[in-house]
Structure formats: C-alpha cells, structure tokens
Amino acid sequence: MRTFLEEVVSDIVSEKVVSDDLVLVVPSKRAGLFLLQVFAKTSTQPGFAPTIYTIEEFVGHISGLDYASNTQLIFELYQVYKSLHGDDADSFQDFSRWGNTLLQDFNEIDRYLIPQKKLFSYLSAIQETNHWYLKPEKTPMIEAYIKFWNSLGPLYDQFSQHLISQKKGYQGLIYRKASENIHEYTSQSEKGSHVFIGFNALNSAESTIIQSLIDQDRAEIYWDIDPFFVEDPIHDAGYFIRSYLKNWPHFQKNPLRGPVSNYLGQKDINIIGVPRNVSQAKYVGSLLDTLIKDDECTQQSTAVILGDENLLNPLVNAIPDSVPALNITMGLPLSHTPATSLFIEFISLYVNSAGRGWYYSDVISFVSHPYVKRLFKKPESTLNLLYQEIREKNRVYIQPEQIHRLSEEDSKILELLFSRDYTSPQKLHDANLQLAQALKNCFESFGDSIALEYLVKIKTVLNEIGLCLDKYDFIVDLKSFQSLFRELTNVETLDFYGKPLEGIQLMGMLESRNLDFETVIITSLNEGILPSGKTSGSFIPFDLKREFKMPTYKEKDAVYTYHFYRLLQRAKNIYLIYNTEPDVLEGGEKSRFISQLLTENRAQGSITQIIATPPMHLVIPDNKSISKDTSVVSALSERANKGFSPSSLSSYIRDPIEFYKKYVLGIREFEEVEENIAANTFGTIIHHSLEQLYLPLVGSTLSPEALRELKPKIPDMVNASFKEHYPTVSLLDGKNLIAYSVIQRYLERFLELEIESCKNHKIELLAVEQKLRTSIEVQGLNFPVALKGTIDRIDKKDGVLRILDYKTGNTKSTEVEITTWESIISDPDKGKAFQMMSYALMYYDKYPTENFEAAIIPFRDLDSSPLRFCTKENGGRYAKKEFSITAETISEFRTQLQQLILTIFDQEIAFETPLS
C-alpha cells in the first residue's frame, strides 16, 4: 500500500528543492511527524528537512499573536464583561455557565470572517422579535434581556481590542488577524515555497489565506480524497472539496492534486455489533490479540480509532499482553482520574457544608476514597470509629470536633481534612495544596508512580488557580472556586509517552488525518457519536448561521463523514464496531455510515455483519441448604433458654435461612443512618406514644371525657418519643415533618374512634405493653423452650377479654384467618395469625381464661379495625368464622407450635430457602 503522504512526498521531491525554506502545512502534529518520517525514508543524501507547521501554528505565525489558554480567555472575557455591565453583571460562577458558549460563538464569527456588526445587529433584532411585548412599557426583566443581546457587539469589540493589546488571541481572532496580514506575508514569500497537505473543511480565514498564496503562485495544495467521493454529487465525504472546485478561481484552470482511486479496491469490511461500551473495549482487545497472532507485521499498519474518547481508559486496560507496542495519540482527561475525583469531593465537602455541619453521606463518600484511606496511619481503626460515630448516634450532620476526637494517631490528617477554617477561596486553595503535599509523601512511600503523575497535573491546576486568585478579584466564594477547578481539570490532559512511529496506533478521529493504515478498527459507530448529531451549543440561531454561511450540523456531519471514509480509502481490513444497546447518554442506533456502506454495490471485497456476544450459560441456582451440626443445635438451645419471640418464629416460617443468619449466627442488619424515618422507627414512635398516653388510664374504664383530655397531649407525646428514639434529626422540614404530622393524625383518629366506641361499649383497660413469658414442653427435647413477647394492649370490651397488637404496616383480614391449623406454621402469609396466637398462648398460660379474642389494630386502615383472629370452616368468602379463643383453640395451636419447634431443632431437617 502506498500512503497519501508517500505520494505527496514523491511529487515534492521530484518537483522542488527540499530545504528548510520549503514550508509544509498539515492539519495536525501527528501528520507532520509521519510526513517527516517519509522524507527521511525517501532521502538519498544529507540535507535540511523542510519546515513543517500545523495549520494553527502557520496561521499564528502570520498573525503575530500568541494563543491564549481557555482559562485566560474566560477570565479576560469576564473582566471586560464586568467593566461594561458594572453592578448589573452576573457573578463569575453564573457567567461561567454561558461564557464559554459566547467564546465559541466569537471564535466561529472570526474564523468565518463574518461582519460582526451586521451579525450582532441581526441577532439582537431576532431576540427582540422573539420576545415582543403587547404593552408599551417593557418589564424590567425584558428590558434586561434585550439589553444583554444589544451589548454583545460592544463586548466583542472591547474583548478583541483588549486581547490584541496584550498580543494574545483566541483561535478565531488569530485567524481573522492572519487573513488581514496575508497580503503582506505573501509579498515576502518566494514562489512555490508553501505546500498545503491533506485539508478538507476549511473555514473562511483558512480559505482566504490558502487562496491568496495559491493565486500569487506562492503555494500548492494536495487533497487527500478518492475521486469516487468528488464525482458523486451528493456524497458528504466530498462536500467541501466539491465546493472548492466550484468556487475557487484556481480550479477553473487547474485540476485537483492528490486524489487517487483506492476506495473501490479490494477490502474486507466487518461490521460488528457489541452490547454496551465496555464490551467494545473487550472485543477490540481480543481482536488485536487475534490479529497479532495471525501476522506479527500487522501492528505496524494497524490503527484503532475511538469514536468515543471516553473508551480510552477501558480500552487501554483491555489491550492483551501479546501486543508488543502501543502508541496512544490522545490524552487522558485529568477529570477522569481518581486524584481529580478526590479533590472535587474535598472541595464539594466545603461548598455543600451548612451551619449544621457536613452531611453524613458526603463525609462517608469522601473518606471511602482509596486515596484518603492511604493518608491514615490506622485506616481500618480510624474509619470504623468514624462510621460508628455516624451510624450508632444517627448523625445526619456531623461537626469537625466530633471527627477530630476519634483518633489520636490520625488527628493531624483529620484536622487537615475536616476544618472550620476553609471559608474563603484562598484558604481552601491553601488546604488543597497541603492535601496534595500529604498525598505526594504518601504516594512516594508506596512507590505509586502513576498516582504521582496525577498529582503533578493537579498541582499545575492548583498553581494556575493561585495565579488567578492573585490577579483577579472576582473569585469571592467557594462555589466560584469549585467552578474554576472543574473548568481547569476538564481541559487539562495527561499525555501518554511512547514511540510515536512504532506499534499499533490508538487515536481519536481527528488525529487520524493524512494517515493511512492497512487495518483499521473504528469503535462507537452509533448515531449521536459518529456522526455527533444536531448538537448546537451556540447563541446564534440556525437560520442566522445559514444566512452568514457559518457551519451548522450539516457541515459538521460532512466533516466526520469525510474522516470516516478517508480512513477506509486505502485500508484492506476494516472492523466497524457499534453498540447494539441504544442509550440516550452513550449514543443511539447504529450509525448511518454503516447503513451507507451496506447500500454500496462493491465489486471487490466483502462486507460481513455479526453480533458479537459472549457465550451465555444459564445457571440454575441450587437451593440454599445449611445442615444443623452440634454447634448449631447448641446455639439454638441457648436461644431457646433466653426465649423465642413470636416474630423470630414467624421469620423461620417465612425463610429458614434468614432465621439461621439472624438468630443462630447473630448477624444484625446493617445499620443505616436514618435521615428520613424508617418503617420500624415509625412503628416504634406510635407504640411508645400510645403507651405514654394510655398508661395513666390502666385499671380504669375508658370514658369519652378522659380520652378527650388525651388529645391535646398528642403533640408533646410524639415529640418526646422522637427525642428518645430519634434524637439527632430535625422535625422542622422535609419528609420527617410529614411523618411527624402523619403520626399525630393517626393518634388523633385512633382516639376519635375510641371515644365513639366508649359511648356505646364498656371498655376496661387492663394493661399496656405487657411483658409475658411461658415455657413450651416439646416431646423429644430434653429442655424447655421459652416463648416471650410484649402485648401492646389488653382490655375488656363489654366483658370480652381482648389481646390487641398495633400494626403500622399493611395488614389484610386474610392474614389473621385460618382454615386449617397446619397452615399457621407452613404458610408465610399467616405470620400475623401465628403472632396473635402466640400472644394468646402466653396470656392463657399465665391467666387461664375462657373465650377471649386476639386482634390487630391496623393504623393504615383504622376504620376497618380491629382485625380479629378467627378460624374458618373453609376458604369461602361467606364461610362461618369463629372469633372466640378457647382452651381447645389454645391446645390446637400448642400442638402446631411444638411441631414447629421440633422441626427447628431436628438435625435431619436442614435450613433451606423456601421455593418461590
């Protein structure tokens, strides 16, 4: 394969004297490096190499201005903006949200040599028309809005002059200045002293500069394109070059130089669908492994092109060991490194801190960062103490003093990380520098060279911020500092070092310009990525861009179409990989580029389509089973001696494995910080409040008058219950305030129903929160099993004893009804019936009573309460129900309970997950 650069160099060597007076202009530095390599290979005698510029370097040379950094530009623009608007100007933080968009528009206006006064006049007129107002007087908001659009012209003028006075400029301004200086530059140049190589989408300034040099016979231009795309009147790959053929006077008499027919030659094209982005990286890794093993020479002529540059990190990790050399022509964004995430979390900690302290989740997230853990001398001990402080004391917000006292060994680093002093941008900047130094010492001791590289870049960013804090006075709060840090880390990259001319090339689409490879692998060929779609990011409307011949999404699509097809021109083996799973964030359906390829009638080569998926093996999970050895039986015996609660036994009916974990192994549920009231806390507060309300009435007959006196006490009772069980959280706002109000409303409604009931019935309150315990003799066990529990309320209604249980969760009447006694220990849905009968058994053993009832009071549906336990002849809706609990009922239940306990202790019956 003869590459484009080899063909160009062959022409240049045969037609010109190669020396440093010969200026070659290419689209990118990578293209310049490969061009220099071709000259070295073709040179037969010593001599000076030609001078090679990228187009940006060449234009900057003509303009006499230096390129300003993005950070400099946004600060200088804000300074000019503030001088124009005075006290009405937005804060720097608000300005940074739209300032970059405005900079991009200024850049486009200048690159395309738009008459700026005319454009800004049109733009302000359009905005005023869009927001016309019926009344003759405009509101202050509309006046401010129109004033902003009218101020863009003066802002542009002053900003341009401000930069030029410093001999600096943004790209567009430098291009406009160069186009103004081109005639002076041309007059000083020699004939044929410039060669422009491999360009496609030229902006107006570039077009003016190149045409001026060509028209004065000072330059030549070579186009890297296949005639197939130029001759096709509608193919977007030739969109720009066809327009130059039509509009440049030079091409009225001269042919294009550079096009060579390659595209329709022999090619093996493989279109591969892969699910999700990470799978693409894995697939590319396995593909490279196969290619290298098949042909070791492949690596010298293989390129991997990332359509989505976010794939860089996973792809680097997926490169197989069989690849001997890899050259990456991309930078890893600093914002994607773990070091940056640490500093962003550190800054956010102080930006988001309130008077109440730091939000517990922010603290846990920060100290859980792997780099923070390295800073502690005793990380496990210190972090465990911190987690205990937060979870056991339920601290939703935590103060620095509560953290400092946790560990003497790590007190210094805790004081650095958590301080009340970082209240200004300068103090927070100094704290970040101290943190960077502490991390540097730590990484050096660990020998972590990659983390040290991250830190070097972070310190560069922090030093730049320090300069900004000294030079500009408008970074006055922590949010502005945070915004600036994010902005700088987003534009900073970590550059990879390697041998640029060796190994497999890994690059982005734009880095591939002018370069040819026999094997090309392109990833992320999805709509929204390649091409990028109708993204705007501009204040200038579409119609106005068309009017002034500025680029729109149509031209941007044509740019990527050209790059895509140019890569395919000379390639022999092509692998096009796309994500089969459409995603709003990661790109949509398969790219139209693939659809276009499939419609072509290719005479040579082949196109193969596959969906690459890993082999799937359906694993049927085995039923969990835990056998009972002597240690398990021993643990169960200890538990039996202490006493099983009705809820623990019902948990066995529901899931024996969970029973084993909780009551044999003693594994407690993970304690989370309750920032909003959990269901169990909700129930606890209702139980406690009712106990405190009704305790003075125990032993009396309830009367409407006595119950009415309780209603005013409800708020204080609920508040006291919250302070006892939930002391660290405010009830003044949010979901907790709602829960506080709901609990009060539940209790008020309960009392209202009690008052109505007392008018027609005699209710004697016997006990509240009655603790009971009884022993269950089980044949086959040589020890008694204790059953214990607390009955929420015991009363007599019209002479009938009632055992009542409060429930704040969902409860249905079917859960307390049984048709067969066997179901009470076999059906998990009868768990509430089991609990009711357990309480009834314990009460009966201590106070033998004939004909009493057990019921649930469901607070979510008080109007249907109480839900009484009953036995039914059958499952029919109208079957006869028996609500009275007798000695026979107790005996039937005791038999089932003994059977359940015997099953629990039977070593032949393992703990098993119930079949769903």
HELIX and SHEET records of a PDB file:
HELIX    1   1 PHE A    4  GLU A   15  1                                  12    
HELIX    2   2 LYS A   29  THR A   42  1                                  14    
HELIX    3   3 ILE A   55  SER A   63  1                                   9    
HELIX    4   4 ASN A   70  HIS A   85  1                                  16    
HELIX    5   5 GLY A   86  ASP A   88  5                                   3    
HELIX    6   6 PHE A   92  ARG A  111  1                                  20    
HELIX    7   7 GLN A  116  ASN A  130  1                                  15    
HELIX    8   8 PRO A  140  ASN A  150  1                                  11    
HELIX    9   9 LEU A  152  SER A  165  1                                  14    
HELIX   10  10 GLN A  171  SER A  187  1                                  17    
HELIX   11  11 SER A  204  ASP A  215  1                                  12    
HELIX   12  12 PRO A  227  GLU A  231  1                                   5    
HELIX   13  13 ASP A  236  GLY A  238  5                                   3    
HELIX   14  14 TYR A  239  ASN A  247  1                                   9    
HELIX   15  15 PRO A  249  GLN A  252  5                                   4    
HELIX   16  16 ASN A  277  ASP A  294  1                                  18    
HELIX   17  17 GLU A  296  SER A  301  5                                   6    
HELIX   18  18 GLU A  309  LEU A  311  5                                   3    
HELIX   19  19 LEU A  312  ALA A  318  1                                   7    
HELIX   20  20 LEU A  334  HIS A  336  5                                   3    
HELIX   21  21 PRO A  338  VAL A  351  1                                  14    
HELIX   22  22 TYR A  360  VAL A  367  1                                   8    
HELIX   23  23 PRO A  370  LEU A  375  1                                   6    
HELIX   24  24 PRO A  379  GLU A  392  1                                  14    
HELIX   25  25 PRO A  400  HIS A  404  1                                   5    
HELIX   26  26 SER A  411  LEU A  417  1                                   7    
HELIX   27  27 PRO A  425  PHE A  446  1                                  22    
HELIX   28  28 SER A  449  LYS A  471  1                                  23    
HELIX   29  29 LEU A  478  VAL A  491  1                                  14    
HELIX   30  30 LEU A  510  SER A  512  5                                   3    
HELIX   31  31 PHE A  542  GLU A  547  1                                   6    
HELIX   32  32 TYR A  553  GLN A  569  1                                  17    
HELIX   33  33 ARG A  592  THR A  599  1                                   8    
HELIX   34  34 THR A  630  LYS A  642  1                                  13    
HELIX   35  35 PRO A  646  ARG A  654  1                                   9    
HELIX   36  36 PRO A  656  PHE A  659  1                                   4    
HELIX   37  37 TYR A  660  VAL A  664  3                                   5    
HELIX   38  38 ALA A  679  TYR A  694  1                                  16    
HELIX   39  39 LEU A  695  LEU A  697  5                                   3    
HELIX   40  40 PRO A  704  LEU A  710  1                                   7    
HELIX   41  41 LYS A  711  LYS A  713  5                                   3    
HELIX   42  42 ILE A  714  HIS A  725  1                                  12    
HELIX   43  43 GLY A  734  ASN A  760  1                                  27    
HELIX   44  44 SER A  813  VAL A  816  5                                   4    
HELIX   45  45 SER A  823  SER A  826  1                                   4    
HELIX   46  46 PRO A  828  LYS A  830  5                                   3    
HELIX   47  47 GLY A  831  LYS A  846  1                                  16    
HELIX   48  48 PHE A  859  SER A  864  5                                   6    
HELIX   49  49 ALA A  887  PHE A  905  1                                  19    
SHEET    1   A 4 THR A  51  THR A  54  0                                        
SHEET    2   A 4 VAL A  23  VAL A  26  1                                        
SHEET    3   A 4 HIS A 194  ILE A 197  1                                        
SHEET    4   A 4 ALA A 219  TYR A 222  1                                        
SHEET    1   B 2 ASP A  66  TYR A  67  0                                        
SHEET    2   B 2 LYS A 168  GLY A 169  1                                        
SHEET    1   C 7 LEU A 326  THR A 329  0                                        
SHEET    2   C 7 ILE A 504  GLY A 508  1                                        
SHEET    3   C 7 THR A 302  LEU A 306  1                                        
SHEET    4   C 7 THR A 519  ILE A 522  1                                        
SHEET    5   C 7 ASN A 573  ASN A 579  1                                        
SHEET    6   C 7 ASP A 268  VAL A 274  1                                        
SHEET    7   C 7 SER A 606  ILE A 611  1                                        
SHEET    1   D 2 GLY A 331  PRO A 333  0                                        
SHEET    2   D 2 THR A 493  ASP A 495 -1                                        
SHEET    1   E 2 TRP A 358  TYR A 359  0                                        
SHEET    2   E 2 TYR A 397  ILE A 398 -1                                        
SHEET    1   F 2 SER A 625  ILE A 626  0                                        
SHEET    2   F 2 PHE A 911  GLU A 912 -1                                        
SHEET    1   G 5 ILE A 763  ILE A 776  0                                        
SHEET    2   G 5 VAL A 785  LYS A 797 -1                                        
SHEET    3   G 5 VAL A 800  LYS A 807 -1                                        
SHEET    4   G 5 GLU A 853  PRO A 858  1                                        
SHEET    5   G 5 LEU A 867  ARG A 868 -1                                        
SHEET    1   H 3 GLU A 817  ILE A 818  0                                        
SHEET    2   H 3 CYS A 870  LYS A 872  1                                        
SHEET    3   H 3 LYS A 881  GLU A 882 -1                                        
END                                                                             
